[in-house]
Amino acid sequence: MSDGRDLGVFLPYESSPSRFAQAAEAAGFDRLAYGEHVLFRRRVLNAFIALAAASSVTARIRLLSALTLLPLYPPALAAKLVSSLDVVSDGRFDFGVGVGGEFPAEFEVSSVDLPSRGRRTDATLVAMRELFTGEAVAHVDGETDFAAASELMRPKPVQQPQPPIWVGGRSERAISRAAQYGNVWLPYLMTAERLTASAEVLSQRAADFGRTTAVRIAVSCFVYIDRDESKAAREAKAYVSKLYEIEEDTIARHVITGSSEQVAGRLTEFYEAGATHVLLNMCAEGTDADAMLVRGGNEVGPLVRA
């Protein structure tokens, strides 16, 4: 990491967590991120399992769940998984949370009421803090089905009082949740202009909640690094369109494509807009993702940190 510009990369769904994590650390990335779904259109591992595998073969790179679908977890189970991963990774875990909802079937199969996902997430964050610290925290109104903690969670996380909380999402509620509970706010499919405006809202909300330390800003960026600009734009749009089942024209301005120099220039706009962390979500799998990982770490990284 240099000059506060943290650059991370997502573990592709089809890649081996151990092999890709080693390659990402060797390429100089600051963190490795992985998302999760119970049911999805793609092959997706559980984030805690994938990142635990990654932690066993790395020593420096930080690990981020981006994002854990927190409303699907009972608070005690989530706390146990978080503390366990922070211990086995020697304090390298950041806990990213989201409310989900774009794939209702995984809520149905998990017996979780979809409309309650936001309230459950807030209440779970509060309950987890109590499990880690033993300190009572003001409970979330309207969500009372979680048992109160009577014992500390052991082992405690290496990072005290708990690993950093990253709150994902682009909505007004997500910004408020980050301002109230998070250390980092992580949106996706953002422009630098929108990030600048949202950063002002985040700062005001944090002040409203009496926060005395700033909530940092991260951004997840879909990228395709290739000197063939036409190919890069085409592949990136097709990848994201298929992943989210939306029209290619809708996401065209949200993908970052081109040569390493062009990609670095676009990413720099996000740092200048207030982000301290950028995560590359590469629009590729297999050997294409491997090659792009090397270009991202060895070429894009030094340019954005310069």
N, C-alpha and C positions, 0 to 999 in steps of 0.2 A: 504494500500500500504506500502511496506517495501523495503528499499534499492533500490528504483527506479524500482522495478520489479512489474509492473502493470499487473494484471491478470483479463481478462474479459471473458464473455461467450455470445454466440449468443442465442437469443430467438428462439426456434424451431418454424417452420412454423405452426405446429398444436397446439401449446400451447396457453393458455390464457395469453395475455401480462401482465395483472395485477397480476394474481396469480404467474406466473413464475418470474416476477420482484421482488416480495416480497421474494420469495424463494431464488433468486440469491443474494439479499442484505443480507438476513439472513445467507447465506452460506459464506459470506465474500468476494464475488467478487467485484472488483473495478469498473467494468462497464458492461453494458448490451448493446449488439449490435443487430441490426435488418436490414436486407436488404430489397430490394423491386424489384418488377417487375410489369409491367402493365398487361402483359400476360405471363404465364409461365406454366411449366408442373405440378406445385404444387399450392396449396392454399397459396397465399401470400397477406398479408395486405400491405397497404401503410405504409412506415416507420415512417412518421411524426405522423400518427394517432396511430400506435402501441406504439410508444415511449411516446406520450402524455398520453396514458392510463397508461403506466408504471410509468411515473413521478408522477401521482396523488396518488400513493400508496407507494411511496418510499421517502426517505429523504436524503440518502447519495450517493447511487450508481450513477455513471455517465452514460449518455445515448449517444449512437453512431449510426448514420445511416450508415450502412455498406453493401451496398453502395446505396446512392441516385443516380438514373440515371439522372444526371444533364442536359444532352442535351435535355431531354424531357420537361424541364420546362422553361417558360419565366423567365428572370432574376428577374423581380419584384415579381412574384409569389413565386419563390424560396426564395428570400430575406424575404418576408413576413412570410412564413412558418418557416424559420430558426429563425427569431427574435421572433416570437410568441412562438415557442417551448422553446427557451432559457429563455423567460420570465416566462412561466408557470412552468418550471422546476427549477426556481431560479438559473439559470446560470450553469446547469449541462449538457448541450448539446454540443456534438462534431459533426461537420458536415462532414461526409464521403461522397466522391463523386467518381463516376466512369463514364466511357463513354459507357459501355454496348456494345451491338452489337452481342452477342452470340445468341440472340433470335430476329431476324429481324422483326418478325411480330409486336412486340410492337412499333417499330419505324414507321412501315407502318400505324398502327391504330392511332398513335399520329401525323401523317402528318409531320414527321421529316425525312429529308434525311439522310440515314444511313452513307454515306461517310463523312458527315459534322460533325459527332458527336464530334470529337476531337476539332475542331475549335470552335464549339458552346460551349463546356465545358469551354475552356480557356476564351472565350469572356464573358460567363456568370459569371465566377469567378471575372473577372475585373469589370463588371457592378454591381455585388452585393456589392463589396467593396465600390463603389461610392455611392450606395444607403444607405449604413450604415454610411458612413463618410462624404459624400458631397464633397470629394476630388477627383479631376480628376486624373485618372490613365491612363497610356499609353494603347491605345486600341489595340486589337489583329488584325493583318492584315488579310484581306480577309473575315471578318465577320462584316457586317455593318447593319444587319437588326434589331438590337436592338435599341430601342429609348434611347436617352441619359437621364440620371436622372436629373431632375430639382428640386426635393425635397428630403429631407431625409426620410428614412423609419422610421415610428413611429408605435409602440414603438421601440426604439433601443434595440439591444440585451443587456442583462445584462453584458455579457463578451465583453469588448471593445478592439479593434474596432469591433471585430466579434468573434463568437465561433471558436475554433481551427478547421482548415481544414485538414482533412485526405484524401489523394489521393490514390485511390486503383489502382491495376494493376501490372503486372510483366514486361511489355514491356519497351523498351528503352524510348519510348515517355512518358509512365507513370512515369518513374523515373525522366525525365526532368520536367514534369508537377509538380511533388511533389517538386522538387528542386526550381521551380520558384514561385509556389503559395501555397504550403502546409506547415503545421506545422508538419505533420506526414505522412510517406509513409507506405501504407498497402498493401503488396502483399499476395498472397495465393498460395497453392500448391508449396511451396518452401522447399528446403533442407537448412540446416544450412550453408553448404559450399557455395551454391549459394547466400545466404543472405550476407555472408561475402564479396564476390566479388562485389555484387550489392551495398553494403554500401559504398564501395570505389568510385564507379561511382556516387552515390548520392552526396557524399561529394564534389567531384570535380565539378559536375554540379551546386551545390548550390554556390560554390565559383565563378563559371563563371557568375552567375546571381547577384553577389555582396551581397549574403546573409551574414549577420553578426552573425546570430544565427543558430545553427545546426538544421537540419530537423531530428526529431526523427524517429525511425523505429519501426513499429509494424509488427506482422505477424499473419495471420489467420491459425489455425491448425485444421484439421479434426481429432477428437479423439474418441476412444471407450475404456472406462475404465472397465476392467473386468479381474479377475485373471485367467480366462480360456483364455489363449493366442490364442488358435486356434479359438475359438468363436469370440473373439474380432477382430482378423484380418479378418475373414470371413465376419462378419457383417459390418465392416467399409468399406471394398472394395466394397461390394455390394451396400451400401448406396451411396457412392460417384459416383460409376459407373452409377447408375440409375439417380442420380441428374444431371450429366453432359453428360450422354449418351456417355461414353467413355469406352474402354476396362478396365477390372479390373487390368490387368497386368500393364497398363500404369500408374495407380495411386497408385500402391501398396507401393512404397517407400515414398509416400507423406502423408500417413495416420499414425497416432501415436496410437498404441494400446498396451494393456496389463494391468498390475496392476497399482495402483496409483504410486508406486515407479518407475515402468518402464516408465510410461507416464511423470512423473516429470523429470526423467533423460533426456528424449528426449527434453522436453520443455526447460530445462536448457541450452541445446546446442544453442538454439536460443537467449537466453539472453546473453550468452557468445559471440555469433557472432555479437552482437551489438543492438539487439532489447531491447527496454524498455517496450514494451507492447506486450502481447500475448493474443490472443482471442481464446477460445475453441469453435469449431464448432462441437457439439456432433453428432455423427452418429446414432441418435436415436430419437424417438418421444414418446409422451405419458408418461406412467409410467416409461418406461425405461429411458427416458430423465430426468425425475424427480429424479430418483435414482442416475443417473450419475452426475447430478448437485450437489447433496449433497456430493458425493465422490470427485468431482472436487474441490469444495470449502473447504471442511473440511480436505481432505487428500492431494490432489495434491498441493493446494495453499500453505500450510505451508512448504511443501518440497521445492518448487521452490524459496520461499522467505527466506529460512534458510541461 
